[in-house]
Amino acid sequence: MRKQNVPVAKLIFGLFEEFTNINHSCPFVVIKDLYLKPELLRLPLPTGDYMLALRWFFEKRQVSDTNFSFVFIEDLMKSK
């Protein structure tokens, strides 16, 4: 991504930034003890099963697929 301000990437990275070393010079990427904080999502998310499927390309050739799935359950008793 050449554009510095990509809202979707910024939103997704913000969800797991504190649980990973992805922004460091280490060649291994580790995501440890991840749990989602709905307040960081900044989008209304109804209860349901979700999947984020990413296909990674390098020099116009597919190099990897990443699938991330999760279940989200709204706290309907919590008042705002």
Residue frames relative to the residue before (quaternion, step in Angstrom):
aa qw qx qy qz dx dy dz
M 1.0000 0.0000 0.0000 0.0000 0.00 0.00 0.00
R 0.2606 -0.7912 0.5359 0.1375 3.55 -0.54 1.11
K 0.6321 0.5273 -0.3322 0.4605 3.56 1.10 -0.65
Q 0.4343 -0.7413 0.4568 0.2307 3.58 -0.76 1.05
N 0.7685 0.3095 -0.1697 0.5337 3.60 1.02 -0.71
V 0.1160 0.7804 -0.5966 0.1474 3.58 0.09 1.32
P 0.3725 -0.7900 0.4342 0.2205 3.62 -0.15 1.26
V 0.6722 0.4912 -0.3186 0.4531 3.63 0.86 -0.84
A 0.6576 0.4969 -0.3105 0.4736 3.60 0.92 -0.86
K 0.6402 0.5270 -0.3141 0.4623 3.57 1.00 -0.83
L 0.6477 0.5210 -0.3030 0.4661 3.57 1.01 -0.86
I 0.6913 0.4698 -0.2781 0.4734 3.60 0.85 -0.96
F 0.6591 0.5059 -0.3131 0.4601 3.60 0.91 -0.87
G 0.6290 0.5549 -0.3258 0.4362 3.58 1.06 -0.73
L 0.6155 0.5694 -0.3418 0.4244 3.59 1.16 -0.56
F 0.8246 0.2034 -0.1006 0.5182 3.60 0.97 -0.73
E 0.3134 0.7986 -0.4719 0.2032 3.60 1.26 0.14
E 0.7280 0.4400 -0.2622 0.4557 3.61 0.85 -0.89
F 0.6857 0.4824 -0.2778 0.4690 3.61 1.25 -0.23
T 0.7479 0.3840 -0.2005 0.5031 3.61 1.22 -0.04
N 0.4007 -0.6879 0.5504 0.2516 3.54 -1.33 0.31
I 0.2742 0.8275 -0.4628 0.1607 3.59 1.26 0.32
N 0.7144 0.4359 -0.2582 0.4826 3.61 1.11 -0.52
H 0.5855 0.5553 -0.3699 0.4606 3.61 1.19 0.48
S 0.6318 -0.5726 0.3746 0.3642 3.56 -1.26 0.19
C 0.4249 0.7074 -0.4646 0.3212 3.62 1.26 -0.01
P 0.4256 -0.7293 0.4682 0.2603 3.64 -0.81 0.91
F 0.6843 0.4362 -0.2846 0.5104 3.62 1.23 -0.28
V 0.2570 -0.7620 0.5768 0.1434 3.56 -0.86 0.96
V 0.0469 -0.7950 0.6044 -0.0217 3.54 -0.78 1.09
I 0.0516 -0.7420 0.6674 0.0359 3.54 -1.04 0.89
K 0.0281 0.8351 -0.5421 0.0894 3.55 -0.43 1.25
D 0.8613 0.0740 -0.0912 0.4943 3.56 -1.11 0.89
L 0.2150 0.8118 -0.5106 0.1846 3.57 1.02 0.81
Y 0.1231 0.7304 -0.6699 0.0513 3.52 -1.09 0.82
L 0.4488 -0.7148 0.4741 0.2509 3.54 -0.97 0.85
K 0.2022 -0.7412 0.6298 0.1148 3.52 -1.07 0.82
P 0.3743 -0.7675 0.4697 0.2243 3.61 -0.30 1.19
E 0.6125 0.5665 -0.3609 0.4167 3.61 1.07 -0.60
L 0.6424 0.5107 -0.3280 0.4679 3.61 1.18 -0.40
L 0.5735 0.6283 -0.3699 0.3734 3.57 1.19 -0.47
R 0.1580 -0.8416 0.4973 0.1394 3.59 1.11 -0.72
L 0.6490 0.4256 -0.3353 0.5340 3.56 1.19 0.59
P 0.4800 -0.6284 0.4994 0.3540 3.60 -1.04 0.58
L 0.0390 -0.8107 0.5834 -0.0288 3.56 -0.75 1.04
P 0.2485 -0.7880 0.5430 0.1498 3.61 -0.38 1.15
T 0.6590 -0.4950 0.3887 0.4118 3.56 -1.26 0.41
G 0.4138 0.7097 -0.5023 0.2698 3.58 -0.92 0.87
D 0.5290 -0.5740 0.5117 0.3589 3.53 -1.40 -0.04
Y 0.0710 -0.8120 0.5793 -0.0060 3.57 -0.87 0.98
M 0.0469 -0.7744 0.6293 0.0465 3.54 -1.25 0.50
L 0.1573 -0.7408 0.6475 0.0849 3.52 -1.06 0.87
A 0.0642 -0.8018 0.5941 -0.0072 3.58 -0.57 1.17
L 0.0563 -0.8046 0.5908 -0.0171 3.56 -0.69 1.14
R 0.1374 -0.7540 0.6379 0.0750 3.53 -1.05 0.82
W 0.2057 -0.8142 0.5388 0.0666 3.57 -0.61 1.19
F 0.0995 -0.7934 0.6002 0.0170 3.55 -0.95 1.00
F 0.0380 -0.7542 0.6548 0.0307 3.53 -1.21 0.65
E 0.8313 -0.0601 -0.0316 0.5516 3.54 -0.69 1.16
K 0.6997 -0.5178 0.2349 0.4325 3.55 0.89 1.12
R 0.6289 0.4816 -0.3529 0.4980 3.60 1.21 0.42
Q 0.4531 -0.6818 0.4998 0.2827 3.55 -0.92 0.90
V 0.1263 -0.8217 0.5541 0.0419 3.56 -0.78 1.04
S 0.8230 -0.0120 0.0358 0.5668 3.59 1.13 -0.47
D 0.1919 -0.7175 0.6507 0.1578 3.52 -1.37 0.36
T 0.0699 -0.7716 0.6310 0.0395 3.55 -1.05 0.80
N 0.0506 -0.7824 0.6207 0.0100 3.55 -0.85 1.00
F 0.0447 -0.7851 0.6171 -0.0295 3.53 -0.83 1.07
S 0.0252 0.8136 -0.5796 0.0390 3.59 -0.60 1.07
F 0.0357 0.7924 -0.6072 0.0472 3.55 -1.18 0.64
V 0.3393 -0.6872 0.6015 0.2253 3.52 -1.37 0.33
F 0.1097 -0.7823 0.6109 0.0538 3.56 -0.90 0.93
I 0.0735 -0.7817 0.6190 0.0175 3.57 -0.90 0.99
E 0.3902 -0.7336 0.5142 0.2127 3.55 -0.67 1.16
D 0.3234 -0.6879 0.6075 0.2305 3.54 -1.17 0.63
L 0.1631 -0.8406 0.5124 0.0656 3.55 0.08 1.31
M 0.6297 0.5437 -0.3363 0.4413 3.60 1.19 -0.38
K 0.5961 0.5753 -0.3592 0.4297 3.58 1.20 -0.44
S 0.2067 -0.7811 0.5770 0.1197 3.58 -0.79 0.98
K 0.3726 -0.7362 0.5242 0.2107 3.54 -1.10 0.71
